[in-house]
Amino acid sequence: MLLLISMNLAECYRLLGLESGAAFEDIKAAYRRLARKYHPDVSSGDQRAKDRFIEVTTAYKVLLNALADSKLDNSPGRTRTVPGRRSDQAPSATPVRDRPSRRAVQIQVNPNLSPLENNLKASAYQQLQQLLRSQRFPRAIALVEGLADRLPCDPEVTQWQAIVYQQWGRQLIRERQFDKARLYLKKALHTDSHNRSLWAEVEKDFREIEQLV
């Protein structure tokens, strides 16, 4: 059984050396400082430093999600709806098995991004959905990885990236490419390690591999 990583907000602030309720800029600065200190490229071979890097990265992502949710909750009307779905329906964070095109249908407008970046995000989402519907997973991965490089602090883009990895892993299971499937399923968990729904789906995928091998 895979270990489910769960952190509360107080623990996340503590890991970054911050007081609870710290501002976004303080969180970002603390993460960058710690990431430079513990990054595997800097502390090669030091397992404790590697574990610390994973902890602070996870804490950073959790806090970004919490801040984004808080700002959106306090900003009515700041949701970009994709045509074809009622505006009062919330986006789903859970990967839907075998039906990738029915996943999140709303784009959250990130107040920390510029209007140009939010438009880029919405456009990329539409392209991503088309690629997933046609099962063009390598192209979908290239698209979402490029978007994540451009918008590294957007929690929704991080979620999309993890889901695309997981969906590609599932397709590889169907093709009986089990080693490659394991690689992408692990990448999904590493990308969005605090997403409980994703962990549950990936656990099912790993169990399926065990049954087929």
Secondary structure as GFF3:
##gff-version 3
##sequence-region A 1 213
A	DSSP	alpha_helix	9	15	.	.	.	ID=ss1
A	DSSP	alpha_helix	24	38	.	.	.	ID=ss2
A	DSSP	alpha_helix	47	73	.	.	.	ID=ss3
A	DSSP	beta_strand	79	81	.	.	.	ID=ss4
A	DSSP	three_ten_helix	100	102	.	.	.	ID=ss5
A	DSSP	beta_strand	106	108	.	.	.	ID=ss6
A	DSSP	alpha_helix	115	133	.	.	.	ID=ss7
A	DSSP	alpha_helix	137	150	.	.	.	ID=ss8
A	DSSP	alpha_helix	155	174	.	.	.	ID=ss9
A	DSSP	alpha_helix	178	191	.	.	.	ID=ss10
A	DSSP	alpha_helix	196	212	.	.	.	ID=ss11
###
